[in-house]
Amino acid sequence: MITVSIKHFVDALANAPVFVPPVLDGGVQYIQDKICNRLINGEPVSFSEIDFNAFSLDDFDALRDIQSEAEHREHKSTEVAHSLYRIKPATLASTFI
């Protein structure tokens, strides 16, 4: 049986570190803005529009690492949510004095 102290749970959430999105610098920001976001939004991207001097292969590695970390955080959040959904509520007997 799993028991959850709502007070401890809320306190743990309040004390959890604040998520700070990663800073996208130079080439990574360029790839995100000029290529990825446009493709996600269904906009065409032409090779003639891309400034290949604005980024390097290392920027793609950095972007992949950022994506991997985001997926890991999402997986952890989903696991916590599913664990909380599976907890059966306890029946409490009320007594009045």
C-alpha positions, 0 to 999 in steps of 0.5 A: 500500500502506498501512502502519500503525505500531501503536506510532504508532497507539497513541501517537496514541490515547493522546495524543488529546484526551479527549472531554468530553460537552457540558454541557446547561444549563437548556432543553436539558436539559429538552428532552432529559429531558422530551421526547426521552428519553421519545419515544426510549423509546416513552413518550407525551408530552402537550402538557399535561405540557410546561412551555413556559417551561422552554425557548426556540427557541434551546435547540432550535438548541443541541440540533441543534448537539450532535446534528450534532457527535455525528454528525460524530464518529461519521462520522469514527470509522467512516471510521477503522475502515473504513480499518483493516479494509481493511488487508491484514496483511503476511506476515512471515518469522521468522528465529531466530538 
